Amino acid sequence: MPYQLHYWPTIQGRGEFVRLALEAAGADYVDVARLPESKGGGESALGARLGDPNNARAAFAPPFLVDGDIVVGQTAAILLYLGPRLGLSGVGESDGLWTHQLQLTIADVVAEAHDTHHPISTGAYYEDQRDAAMQRARAFREERIPKFLNWLEQVLRRNPAGDLHLVGDMLTYADLSLFQLVDGLHYAFPKATARALARTPAVEKLHANVKRRQRVHDYLQSPRRIAFNEDGIFRRYAELDG
Ligand SMILES: N[C@@H](CCC(=O)N[C@@H](CS)C(=O)NCC(=O)O)C(=O)O
């Protein structure tokens, strides 16, 4: 049975961290909400799963993954589940936990990136919170992007197995997520991200190396990769960069 990924069909969003892991592993999966309704897909299928009264453990929000009887929400928990199954997690308790810790830290910066364009309310339009967004984005650009990327740079440099991967000498979902984080930051804040990456060469190299991997490269060229847009988490508003 293919894994069923449930996520909004028109954005990369947080679903992209799961898509990348499935794609990089060559896993058999369906992106349910992107299938036509006639094939059991669409947002209605996603909504039906979320609101399933027979599931005592329904997820709060997409993304969530269905694998047989298992339904798991929260991006980092989905990757914790998939990692060992796809061969994309550090092996053993210590490395597995470290991979998960890295993912949770990446989730923190992703949430902060989201809050630059929605600092007051997720439910209100960007245009109605633009002044606060400009203040929030400035702090994110000047303090938070460098702080997170510098920390990830140190993780790479201190990895006893070398600076090509975050965990040991193998590709993990944390590497894929760092690729996606850098891609997203580069889209949303091209000037600030270029400045930060100039000081974090190992992070920049990891981004380039992941992008070159055959399955990742093929995925990025395919119609399955949704382009960044201003409905997603990483949004390009010129006034928020600098
Ligand atoms: N911490 C959760 C956040 C999930 C989340 O915020 N999902 C968004 C889309 S990226 C959503 O649809 N949220 C609906 C809501 O919060 O009401 C994760 O990492 O998966």
The ligand as an ORCA input file, in Angstrom:
! r2SCAN-3c Opt
* xyz 0 1
  N       3.264     22.008     14.052
  C       2.497     21.516     12.940
  C       1.828     22.706     12.279
  C       0.749     22.305     11.313
  C       0.186     23.517     10.618
  O       0.265     24.653     11.106
  N      -0.396     23.281      9.444
  C      -0.933     24.385      8.673
  C      -0.511     24.281      7.230
  S       1.279     24.342      7.111
  C      -2.432     24.362      8.754
  O      -3.134     23.942      7.861
  N      -2.918     24.878      9.884
  C      -4.327     25.002     10.136
  C      -4.548     25.617     11.494
  O      -3.578     25.837     12.229
  O      -5.704     25.902     11.799
  C       3.427     20.770     11.959
  O       4.639     21.017     11.993
  O       2.960     19.934     11.166
*
